[in-house]
């Protein structure tokens, strides 16, 4: 698989520190943590993913399911 080098400039120091702390929490390098964040952010949830998530967190009503779907969609627009 071909790879591409990406660069992020002018990262605020507090954000960089939070990312480093998050990487340490997950036992990853900063590079590894950034890759994990980008990978997760770029994935689209399938209906099966949403159903599994709803089951895992115990959603019981259509209103709760609608909130979950809206939150998932809103997260992709950020």
Buried (B, 14 or more C-beta within 10 A) or exposed (E): EEEEEEEEEEEEEEEEEEBEEBBEEEEBEEEEBBEBEEEEEEEEBEEEEBEEBBEEEEBEEEEEBEEBBEEBEEEEEE
